[in-house]
Amino acid sequence: MDLYTIMCVSDLPRALEWFAAFLGRPADEAIGEEHLWQLGEAAWLVVDAREVRGERVGRAMVTLGVTDLDEILARLAAHGITHEPVETYANGVRHVVVLDPDGNSLSLAQSPAEPA
């Protein structure tokens, strides 16, 4: 099974620049008016600014599991991208919410390191 999560945005050039900074690279491919980043073997994040999706702009919520939260947050800061405070849950998971310019919520979650 493949996963495609769609981020509906209002301004495609602004969104492409923001998502390139957030994900650390430009889109992997464009199919028509959709721009796709491959996040895993069968997982894609899609940015779409078509008018047909206009009523959904800013309503997406996705959580991405990461292994390098501090590095990502440093990269985001270097691009002027802010985030909510980092939380650490009782199970050791570190979690932070980042909002794109339209208010789509992209959470980053890092599991605690495995004991050596």
ROSE-4610 file (N, C-alpha, C; in Angstrom, 1 decimal, always signed):
// ROSE-4610
residu = [M/M/M/D/D/D/L/L/L/Y/Y/Y/T/T/T/I/I/I/M/M/M/C/C/C/V/V/V/S/S/S/D/D/D/L/L/L/P/P/P/R/R/R/A/A/A/L/L/L/E/E/E/W/W/W/F/F/F/A/A/A/A/A/A/F/F/F/L/L/L/G/G/G/R/R/R/P/P/P/A/A/A/D/D/D/E/E/E/A/A/A/I/I/I/G/G/G/E/E/E/E/E/E/H/H/H/L/L/L/W/W/W/Q/Q/Q/L/L/L/G/G/G/E/E/E/A/A/A/A/A/A/W/W/W/L/L/L/V/V/V/V/V/V/D/D/D/A/A/A/R/R/R/E/E/E/V/V/V/R/R/R/G/G/G/E/E/E/R/R/R/V/V/V/G/G/G/R/R/R/A/A/A/M/M/M/V/V/V/T/T/T/L/L/L/G/G/G/V/V/V/T/T/T/D/D/D/L/L/L/D/D/D/E/E/E/I/I/I/L/L/L/A/A/A/R/R/R/L/L/L/A/A/A/A/A/A/H/H/H/G/G/G/I/I/I/T/T/T/H/H/H/E/E/E/P/P/P/V/V/V/E/E/E/T/T/T/Y/Y/Y/A/A/A/N/N/N/G/G/G/V/V/V/R/R/R/H/H/H/V/V/V/V/V/V/V/V/V/L/L/L/D/D/D/P/P/P/D/D/D/G/G/G/N/N/N/S/S/S/L/L/L/S/S/S/L/L/L/A/A/A/Q/Q/Q/S/S/S/P/P/P/A/A/A/E/E/E/P/P/P/A/A/A]
num = [1/1/1/2/2/2/3/3/3/4/4/4/5/5/5/6/6/6/7/7/7/8/8/8/9/9/9/10/10/10/11/11/11/12/12/12/13/13/13/14/14/14/15/15/15/16/16/16/17/17/17/18/18/18/19/19/19/20/20/20/21/21/21/22/22/22/23/23/23/24/24/24/25/25/25/26/26/26/27/27/27/28/28/28/29/29/29/30/30/30/31/31/31/32/32/32/33/33/33/34/34/34/35/35/35/36/36/36/37/37/37/38/38/38/39/39/39/40/40/40/41/41/41/42/42/42/43/43/43/44/44/44/45/45/45/46/46/46/47/47/47/48/48/48/49/49/49/50/50/50/51/51/51/52/52/52/53/53/53/54/54/54/55/55/55/56/56/56/57/57/57/58/58/58/59/59/59/60/60/60/61/61/61/62/62/62/63/63/63/64/64/64/65/65/65/66/66/66/67/67/67/68/68/68/69/69/69/70/70/70/71/71/71/72/72/72/73/73/73/74/74/74/75/75/75/76/76/76/77/77/77/78/78/78/79/79/79/80/80/80/81/81/81/82/82/82/83/83/83/84/84/84/85/85/85/86/86/86/87/87/87/88/88/88/89/89/89/90/90/90/91/91/91/92/92/92/93/93/93/94/94/94/95/95/95/96/96/96/97/97/97/98/98/98/99/99/99/100/100/100/101/101/101/102/102/102/103/103/103/104/104/104/105/105/105/106/106/106/107/107/107/108/108/108/109/109/109/110/110/110/111/111/111/112/112/112/113/113/113/114/114/114/115/115/115/116/116/116]
x = [+0.8/+0.0/+0.9/+0.5/+1.2/+0.5/+1.2/+0.5/+0.9/-0.1/+0.0/-0.7/+0.0/-0.6/-0.6/-1.7/-1.8/-1.9/-1.0/-1.0/-1.6/-2.8/-3.4/-2.9/-2.4/-1.8/-2.4/-2.2/-2.8/-1.9/-0.6/+0.4/+1.5/+1.5/+2.4/+3.9/+4.3/+5.7/+6.2/+5.4/+5.8/+5.8/+4.8/+4.8/+6.0/+6.3/+7.5/+8.7/+8.9/+10.1/+10.1/+8.9/+8.8/+9.0/+8.4/+8.5/+9.9/+10.6/+12.0/+12.9/+12.6/+13.4/+13.0/+11.7/+11.3/+11.8/+11.8/+12.2/+13.7/+14.4/+15.8/+16.2/+15.2/+15.4/+14.2/+14.4/+13.3/+12.4/+11.2/+10.4/+11.1/+10.8/+11.4/+10.8/+9.5/+8.9/+7.6/+7.2/+6.0/+5.1/+3.9/+3.0/+1.8/+1.7/+0.8/+1.0/+0.1/+0.2/+0.6/+0.8/+1.1/+2.6/+3.2/+4.6/+4.8/+5.7/+5.8/+7.2/+7.2/+8.4/+8.2/+9.2/+9.1/+9.8/+9.0/+9.4/+9.8/+9.4/+9.7/+9.5/+9.8/+9.6/+8.3/+7.2/+5.9/+5.1/+5.8/+5.1/+5.5/+4.5/+4.8/+4.0/+4.6/+4.0/+3.7/+2.5/+2.1/+1.7/+2.2/+1.8/+0.9/-0.2/-1.2/-1.9/-1.8/-2.5/-3.6/-4.1/-5.2/-6.5/-7.2/-8.4/-9.4/-9.5/-10.4/-10.2/-9.0/-8.7/-8.8/-9.2/-9.2/-9.8/-10.9/-11.6/-10.9/-9.9/-9.1/-7.8/-7.4/-6.2/-6.0/-4.9/-4.6/-5.2/-5.8/-6.5/-5.8/-4.6/-3.9/-3.2/-3.1/-2.3/-1.6/-0.3/+0.5/+1.6/+2.0/+3.1/+4.2/+5.4/+6.5/+7.5/+7.8/+8.8/+10.2/+11.0/+12.4/+13.4/+14.7/+15.7/+16.7/+16.5/+17.4/+16.7/+15.8/+15.0/+15.8/+16.9/+17.6/+18.3/+18.8/+19.3/+18.2/+17.1/+16.0/+15.6/+15.4/+15.0/+16.1/+17.4/+18.4/+18.3/+18.0/+17.8/+16.6/+15.5/+14.3/+14.6/+15.3/+15.7/+16.5/+17.4/+18.3/+17.5/+16.3/+15.4/+14.3/+14.4/+13.4/+12.0/+12.0/+10.8/+10.7/+9.6/+9.4/+8.6/+8.6/+7.8/+7.3/+6.3/+5.8/+6.9/+6.8/+7.8/+7.9/+9.1/+9.3/+8.8/+8.0/+7.5/+8.2/+8.4/+8.9/+7.8/+7.3/+6.3/+6.9/+6.0/+6.4/+7.2/+6.9/+7.6/+8.9/+9.3/+10.6/+10.5/+9.4/+9.2/+9.3/+10.1/+10.1/+9.3/+8.4/+7.4/+7.3/+7.2/+7.1/+6.1/+5.3/+4.4/+5.0/+5.0/+5.5/+4.3/+4.0/+2.9/+3.5/+2.9/+3.3/+2.7/+3.0/+2.4/+0.9/+0.2/-1.2/-1.8/-1.0/-1.5/-1.6/-1.2/-1.1/-0.1/-0.5/+0.3/+1.2/+2.5/+3.4/+4.2/+3.8/+4.5/+5.7/+6.7/+7.9/+8.0/+8.2/+8.3/+9.6/+10.4/+11.6/+11.5/+11.6/+11.6/+12.9/+12.8/+14.1/+15.1/+16.4/+17.4/+17.4/+17.7/+17.8/+19.0/+18.8/+20.0/+21.1/+22.3/+23.5/+23.7]
y = [-1.2/+0.0/+1.2/+2.2/+3.5/+4.6/+5.6/+6.7/+8.0/+8.8/+10.1/+11.1/+11.9/+12.9/+14.3/+14.9/+16.1/+17.4/+18.3/+19.6/+20.6/+21.0/+22.0/+23.4/+24.2/+25.5/+26.5/+27.8/+28.9/+29.6/+29.4/+30.1/+29.1/+28.5/+27.5/+27.9/+29.0/+29.3/+29.4/+30.1/+30.2/+28.8/+28.0/+26.7/+25.8/+25.9/+25.1/+25.5/+26.8/+27.2/+26.8/+26.9/+26.5/+25.0/+24.2/+22.7/+22.3/+22.9/+22.6/+22.8/+23.9/+24.2/+23.2/+22.9/+22.0/+20.6/+20.2/+18.8/+18.7/+19.8/+19.8/+19.6/+19.7/+19.5/+19.9/+20.2/+20.5/+19.2/+19.4/+18.3/+17.3/+16.0/+14.9/+14.8/+15.2/+15.2/+16.0/+16.4/+17.2/+16.4/+16.2/+15.5/+16.5/+17.0/+18.1/+19.2/+19.6/+20.7/+20.3/+19.0/+18.5/+18.3/+18.7/+18.5/+17.5/+16.5/+15.4/+15.2/+15.0/+14.6/+13.2/+12.3/+10.9/+10.9/+10.4/+10.4/+9.0/+8.0/+6.7/+5.8/+4.5/+3.7/+3.8/+4.0/+4.1/+5.2/+6.3/+7.4/+8.7/+9.5/+10.7/+11.9/+13.1/+14.3/+15.1/+15.5/+16.2/+17.6/+18.6/+20.0/+20.3/+20.9/+21.1/+22.5/+23.4/+24.7/+24.9/+23.8/+24.0/+24.5/+25.3/+25.9/+24.9/+23.8/+22.7/+22.3/+22.5/+22.1/+23.3/+24.4/+25.7/+25.6/+24.9/+24.9/+24.1/+23.3/+22.5/+23.1/+24.3/+24.9/+25.1/+24.7/+24.9/+23.9/+22.8/+21.9/+20.6/+20.4/+19.1/+19.0/+17.7/+17.4/+16.1/+16.1/+14.9/+14.9/+13.7/+13.5/+12.7/+13.2/+12.5/+12.0/+10.7/+10.2/+10.5/+11.1/+11.4/+10.9/+10.8/+10.4/+11.5/+12.7/+13.8/+15.1/+15.1/+16.2/+17.5/+17.5/+18.7/+19.3/+18.4/+18.9/+19.5/+18.9/+19.5/+20.8/+20.9/+22.2/+23.3/+22.9/+23.9/+24.3/+23.4/+23.8/+24.7/+24.4/+25.2/+26.6/+26.7/+28.0/+28.8/+28.1/+28.8/+29.4/+28.9/+29.3/+30.2/+30.6/+31.4/+30.7/+29.4/+28.7/+28.4/+28.8/+28.7/+27.4/+27.1/+25.9/+26.1/+25.3/+25.3/+24.7/+24.9/+24.3/+22.8/+22.3/+20.8/+20.2/+19.1/+18.4/+17.1/+16.6/+15.2/+14.5/+13.4/+12.6/+11.7/+11.1/+10.2/+9.0/+8.6/+7.5/+7.9/+9.2/+9.6/+10.2/+10.1/+10.6/+12.2/+12.8/+14.2/+14.6/+15.6/+16.0/+17.5/+18.0/+19.4/+19.6/+20.7/+21.0/+22.2/+22.1/+23.2/+23.5/+24.7/+25.1/+25.7/+25.3/+25.9/+27.3/+28.1/+29.4/+29.4/+28.3/+28.3/+27.7/+27.2/+26.6/+25.1/+24.5/+23.0/+22.6/+21.6/+21.1/+20.0/+20.1/+19.1/+18.8/+17.8/+17.4/+16.6/+16.7/+15.9/+15.2/+13.9/+13.0/+12.2/+12.2/+11.4/+10.5/+9.2/+8.2/+8.3/+7.9/+7.9/+6.9/+7.3/+6.4/+5.1/+4.0/+2.7/+2.6/+2.0/+1.8/+1.0/+1.4/+0.8/-0.6]
z = [+0.0/+0.0/+0.0/-0.8/-0.8/-0.1/+0.4/+1.1/+0.4/+0.1/-0.5/+0.5/+1.1/+2.0/+1.2/+1.1/+0.3/+1.2/+0.9/+1.6/+0.6/+0.9/+0.1/+0.5/-0.5/-0.2/-1.1/-0.7/-1.4/-2.4/-2.2/-3.0/-3.4/-4.6/-4.9/-4.8/-5.4/-5.3/-3.9/-3.0/-1.6/-1.0/-1.2/-0.6/-1.1/-2.4/-2.8/-2.1/-1.9/-1.2/+0.2/+0.9/+2.3/+2.4/+1.6/+1.8/+1.4/+0.5/+0.2/+1.4/+2.1/+3.3/+4.4/+4.6/+5.6/+5.4/+4.2/+3.9/+3.5/+3.3/+3.0/+1.6/+0.7/-0.8/-1.6/-2.8/-3.7/-3.9/-4.5/-4.8/-5.6/-5.4/-6.2/-7.5/-7.7/-9.0/-9.0/-10.2/-10.4/-11.4/-11.0/-11.9/-12.1/-13.3/-13.5/-12.6/-11.8/-10.9/-9.5/-9.2/-7.9/-7.8/-6.7/-6.5/-5.3/-5.6/-4.7/-4.1/-2.8/-2.1/-1.6/-2.0/-1.5/-0.1/+0.9/+2.3/+2.7/+2.0/+2.4/+1.1/+1.2/+0.1/-0.6/+0.1/-0.4/+0.2/+0.6/+1.3/+0.6/+0.2/-0.5/+0.2/+0.2/+0.6/-0.7/-0.9/-2.1/-1.8/-2.5/-2.4/-3.6/-3.3/-4.4/-4.1/-5.1/-5.0/-5.9/-6.5/-7.4/-6.8/-7.5/-6.9/-6.5/-7.1/-6.7/-5.3/-4.8/-3.4/-2.4/-2.9/-2.2/-0.8/-0.6/+0.6/+1.7/+1.2/+2.2/+2.6/+2.1/+2.4/+3.9/+4.4/+5.8/+6.8/+6.3/+7.1/+7.3/+6.7/+6.8/+8.1/+8.6/+9.8/+9.5/+9.7/+9.4/+10.5/+10.9/+11.8/+11.1/+11.1/+10.4/+11.5/+11.5/+12.4/+11.9/+12.7/+12.3/+13.3/+12.9/+13.8/+14.1/+13.6/+13.8/+14.0/+15.0/+15.3/+15.5/+16.3/+16.5/+15.2/+14.4/+13.1/+12.2/+12.2/+11.4/+11.9/+13.3/+13.8/+13.6/+13.6/+13.2/+11.8/+10.9/+9.5/+9.3/+10.0/+9.9/+10.4/+11.5/+12.1/+11.1/+10.4/+9.5/+8.3/+8.1/+7.0/+7.6/+8.9/+9.5/+9.7/+9.8/+10.0/+11.5/+12.1/+13.5/+13.8/+15.1/+15.5/+16.9/+17.3/+18.7/+19.6/+20.9/+21.8/+21.6/+21.8/+21.7/+23.0/+22.9/+24.0/+24.1/+25.3/+25.6/+26.3/+25.7/+26.4/+27.4/+28.2/+29.3/+28.7/+27.5/+26.9/+26.2/+26.3/+25.8/+24.4/+23.7/+22.4/+22.5/+21.6/+21.5/+20.3/+20.5/+19.5/+19.3/+18.1/+17.9/+16.7/+16.7/+15.6/+14.9/+13.6/+12.7/+11.7/+11.6/+10.7/+9.4/+8.3/+7.0/+6.9/+5.9/+5.8/+5.7/+5.3/+5.3/+6.5/+7.5/+8.7/+8.7/+7.6/+7.6/+8.8/+9.5/+10.7/+10.3/+10.4/+10.2/+11.5/+12.1/+13.4/+13.1/+13.9/+13.9/+15.2/+15.1/+16.3/+16.2/+17.3/+17.4/+18.6/+18.3/+19.4/+20.2/+21.5/+22.2/+21.6/+21.9/+21.4/+22.1/+21.3/+21.9/+22.9/+24.0/+24.9/+24.2/+24.5/+23.9/+24.5]
